[in-house]
Amino acid sequence: MPTIATDGIAEDKIRHPTKKLTISEEVAIEMVAVHKWYGEFHVLKDINLTVNAGERIVICGPSGSGKSTLIRCINRLEEHQKGKIVVDGVELTSNLKNVEIIRSEVGIVFQQFNLFPHLTVLENCSLAPIWVRKMRKAEAEEIAMKYLERVRIPEQAAKYPGQLSGGQQQRVAIARSLCMNPRIMLFDEPTSALDPEMIKEVLDVMVELAESGMTMLCVTHEMGFATAVANRVIFMDFGEIIEQNEPHNFFNNPQSERTKLFLSQILHH
Amino acid sequence: MSDTAKTYKIGQHPDLPPPRTEVGVLGWFKHKLFSTPLNIALTLLAAWFLWSVIPPLFEWIVLDSVWTAESRKECWGKMEVPEGGACWAFIKDRLELFIYGFYPAPQRWRVNLSFVLLIMAIVPVLYDKMLARKFGLWYSVAFPFIAGWLLVGGFGLTPVETDQFGGIMLTLIIGVTGISFSLPIGVLLALGRRSKMPVLRIVCVMFIEFIRGVPLIALLFIASTMLNYFLPPGTVFDLLLRVLIMVTLFSSAYIAEVVRGGLQAIPNGQFEAADSLGLTYVKAHLLIILPQALKISIPGIVNTFIGLFKDTTLVLIIGMLDPLGIGRASLADAVWAGLAREVYLFIALFFFICCFSMSRYSLYLERKLHTGH
């Protein structure tokens, strides 16, 4: 394993996948010449990215580099203004039907969890299957319990999010997304708002998810996670993709000066 | 370690009870009433004030009051000191007028029945643990129409003109109608004002700002005089109906702003989470956004409702006889004239009971809906 990336802390924090992770030939997400502006500010510049089904991609970069915006464009939480994004064969346009189809196929986990505080954990998880997938309540709750078990908090099902720790809330958020049986999962800095002691429990769940063959795009600075499960690491800055490579080469042999500077800052602080 | 008698291993210190003087009744007195010299002075001052106000008031209202008499003279004659007690006989004599206004006596069972039905309609709305609440709620939606038919008549019942409505009954009609219709309209206005569609937003903003910028009395005068100009000639438009519409619109503009405040407080992440799960605008709002926004807005909403309920007395100005109007009319009666204190105290008590119940219910609701820790 590369020494620089797994500097001790990261090594014991991350459980490495036990299964072999495979990638299919099928294209899950395709972004072609995507541009986006916030008013006059050009936040995404000519993004070209193809993600195959089963790929696990970690996106890193300094704050303001456009990495969150990039993944939020994939389920249209942000609208791109130029270029083409195709998710699972459906193109994201202003056609609301397409947006709804894509949103029900793509799960996202936010930095701030964004659980619904007025609903119990179980209701948080079963809400979308009932109201979007038109499932019967009993069936939806069964699925919700299945995923709550998978993220190892079935005993918290009757509680409200406000009664849980940050790590537990984030695991509920992951379970809530999984209940929609998504084909792609997006993670927007899922561990950045957590206390250090809780990061591991969330990362463990994410590693398990990777083992199950889920297509994942993850904005994170957990480089241990990147080396353990990612098959590609993307470095962004100034709204552009500066460099992408498989983790070993990315960490040990970064090509651009910008990437080297960034890596030296996050790995040796 | 040296100045404590016992030492414990790390993590082994037992949970000790707090000192006796800090908790319980003793602690409460010490901390809440007599903690500092200023606190002691204020406690004594407040106790003296209560002592000098409450007993005389109690004597006047209860101990020395007269409950049966035929006129003011007889009433005062029965007292040790003339005017030394309240003459509740007057209120008793006029009670039916205070409740029903000039609603024809043989038909008053319809008002009573409507009132019972009203209570039955309110219960399922207020308490969610009721059996078969779903049916109860359907009934609650149907109630205004049932009550309207019962009170106005027609279709088999003797018609009663709405200008015969009055008293507490009139207050309840205006209050309940205003409250139950202004909440949904207010929520729609609030959502419209936050809409991304400019035309819809501008219409909502104009409506809200116009209504809020005009005094309710002016709106009531508009209702009683001007509305006919805007309607096709020959349209007969009941004055009470016009008042109901104006009061509802007035309060919905306020509700809209209160609810908008609640919507403003919902973090953007909630909208994003709802969107990302594939919920549509309507579902996201009904299931995620409004339950939270309305919960935050409860104090403001109830405040608006209480204001609305009390503002119903303004219909006095356009000649409708609400309890205050009945009271003033009763005081003009030579047999009873001079008992203004009793009349206004009675009316104040009626409004206080209604408004205080609303306030208590809102506190109960806030506690019940509290899920954070």
Boltz contact constraints between the chains, C-beta under 6 A:
constraints:
  - contact:
      token1: [A, 75]
      token2: [B, 276]
      max_distance: 6.0
  - contact:
      token1: [A, 77]
      token2: [B, 272]
      max_distance: 6.0
  - contact:
      token1: [A, 100]
      token2: [B, 278]
      max_distance: 6.0
  - contact:
      token1: [A, 103]
      token2: [B, 276]
      max_distance: 6.0
  - contact:
      token1: [A, 103]
      token2: [B, 278]
      max_distance: 6.0
  - contact:
      token1: [A, 104]
      token2: [B, 278]
      max_distance: 6.0
  - contact:
      token1: [A, 108]
      token2: [B, 276]
      max_distance: 6.0
  - contact:
      token1: [A, 110]
      token2: [B, 269]
      max_distance: 6.0
  - contact:
      token1: [A, 112]
      token2: [B, 269]
      max_distance: 6.0
  - contact:
      token1: [A, 114]
      token2: [B, 269]
      max_distance: 6.0
  - contact:
      token1: [A, 114]
      token2: [B, 273]
      max_distance: 6.0
  - contact:
      token1: [A, 116]
      token2: [B, 288]
      max_distance: 6.0
  - contact:
      token1: [A, 117]
      token2: [B, 371]
      max_distance: 6.0
  - contact:
      token1: [A, 118]
      token2: [B, 291]
      max_distance: 6.0
  - contact:
      token1: [A, 118]
      token2: [B, 292]
      max_distance: 6.0
  - contact:
      token1: [A, 118]
      token2: [B, 371]
      max_distance: 6.0
  - contact:
      token1: [A, 128]
      token2: [B, 277]
      max_distance: 6.0
  - contact:
      token1: [A, 131]
      token2: [B, 283]
      max_distance: 6.0
  - contact:
      token1: [A, 132]
      token2: [B, 278]
      max_distance: 6.0
  - contact:
      token1: [A, 160]
      token2: [B, 371]
      max_distance: 6.0
  - contact:
      token1: [A, 162]
      token2: [B, 371]
      max_distance: 6.0
  - contact:
      token1: [A, 162]
      token2: [B, 372]
      max_distance: 6.0
  - contact:
      token1: [A, 162]
      token2: [B, 373]
      max_distance: 6.0
  - contact:
      token1: [A, 163]
      token2: [B, 373]
      max_distance: 6.0
